[in-house]
Amino acid sequence: MTLCTHLDQIDYDAVDPDADGCEECLAMGDRWVHLRACQSCGHIGCCDSSPNRHARAHVTQTGHPIIRSYEPGESWFYCYPDELVFELSGAPPAPTHA
C-alpha cells in the first residue's frame, strides 16, 4: 500500500474556505465543473475536468500538494505529487460550498 508522503503539509486551521466557487473563475466570469480546497491554505480552485484547472495551477504555483473535494457529500483528499486519492480517518468534516 502506497501512502501519501505530504500529510505533514495539511493545516486544518488554515483551511476555512469561504469562496462561493473557484476564486479565479469567479474573477474571470468563467465556469467550473467541481471545486477543490487546498489543504495548506484553503484556496478554492476548479478541478481538472474544468476548462481552467485552477486547483492544479495553484499546486504548481505554490507547491501546496494536497487538495480536498469541496463538493457536498464528498470528503476525499488528493495528493498531486504522489498521485493518490485517499480518505483520512479522524479528519474534520469536509467544508463544502452551497
C-alpha positions as CSV (number, residue, x, y, z in Angstrom):
1,M,0.0,0.0,0.0
2,T,1.4,3.4,-1.0
3,L,0.9,6.3,1.4
4,C,0.9,10.0,0.8
5,T,4.2,11.5,1.9
6,H,2.8,15.0,2.3
7,L,0.4,14.6,5.1
8,D,2.5,16.9,7.3
9,Q,1.5,19.8,5.0
10,I,-2.2,19.6,5.8
11,D,-3.1,22.6,8.0
12,Y,-6.7,22.2,9.2
13,D,-6.5,25.5,11.0
14,A,-5.7,27.4,7.7
15,V,-8.4,25.6,5.7
16,D,-11.6,27.6,6.3
17,P,-12.7,28.3,2.7
18,D,-15.4,30.8,2.2
19,A,-15.4,31.2,-1.6
20,D,-18.7,30.8,-3.5
21,G,-16.8,29.0,-6.3
22,C,-13.4,28.8,-8.0
23,E,-11.7,32.0,-7.0
24,E,-10.0,32.6,-10.4
25,C,-13.1,31.6,-12.4
26,L,-15.3,34.0,-10.4
27,A,-12.8,36.8,-11.1
28,M,-12.8,35.9,-14.8
29,G,-16.5,35.4,-15.1
30,D,-15.9,31.8,-16.2
31,R,-17.4,28.4,-15.3
32,W,-16.2,25.3,-13.5
33,V,-17.3,21.7,-13.1
34,H,-16.2,20.7,-9.5
35,L,-14.4,22.5,-6.7
36,R,-11.3,21.6,-4.7
37,A,-9.9,23.1,-1.5
38,C,-6.2,23.4,-0.9
39,Q,-5.3,21.8,2.4
40,S,-2.4,24.1,3.0
41,C,-4.1,27.5,2.7
42,G,-7.8,27.0,1.9
43,H,-7.7,28.3,-1.7
44,I,-10.7,27.1,-3.7
45,G,-10.0,26.1,-7.3
46,C,-11.7,24.2,-10.1
47,C,-11.0,20.5,-10.8
48,D,-9.1,19.0,-13.7
49,S,-12.4,18.4,-15.6
50,S,-13.0,22.2,-15.6
51,P,-11.7,24.2,-18.5
52,N,-9.2,26.2,-16.5
53,R,-7.9,23.6,-14.0
54,H,-7.2,26.2,-11.3
55,A,-6.7,23.8,-8.4
56,R,-3.8,22.2,-10.3
57,A,-2.4,25.6,-11.3
58,H,-2.5,26.6,-7.6
59,V,-0.5,23.5,-6.7
60,T,2.1,24.3,-9.4
61,Q,2.4,27.9,-8.3
62,T,2.6,27.4,-4.6
63,G,3.9,23.8,-4.1
64,H,0.9,23.1,-1.8
65,P,0.5,19.3,-2.5
66,I,-2.9,18.2,-1.2
67,I,-6.4,19.2,-2.1
68,R,-9.8,18.0,-0.7
69,S,-13.1,17.8,-2.5
70,Y,-15.2,20.9,-1.8
71,E,-18.3,19.2,-3.1
72,P,-21.3,18.3,-0.9
73,G,-21.2,14.7,0.3
74,E,-17.5,14.2,-0.6
75,S,-14.6,14.0,1.8
76,W,-11.7,12.6,-0.2
77,F,-8.3,14.1,-0.5
78,Y,-5.8,14.0,-3.4
79,C,-2.1,14.4,-3.3
80,Y,-0.8,15.8,-6.6
81,P,2.9,14.8,-6.2
82,D,2.1,11.2,-5.0
83,E,-0.9,10.9,-7.4
84,L,-3.1,9.4,-4.6
85,V,-6.7,9.7,-3.8
86,F,-7.4,8.9,-0.1
87,E,-9.6,9.5,2.9
88,L,-8.2,10.3,6.4
89,S,-9.7,8.7,9.5
90,G,-10.2,11.4,12.1
91,A,-10.1,14.3,9.7
92,P,-12.5,17.1,10.5
93,P,-15.7,17.2,8.4
94,A,-15.1,18.4,4.9
95,P,-16.2,22.0,4.2
96,T,-18.4,22.4,1.2
97,H,-20.0,25.1,-0.9
98,A,-23.7,25.7,-1.0
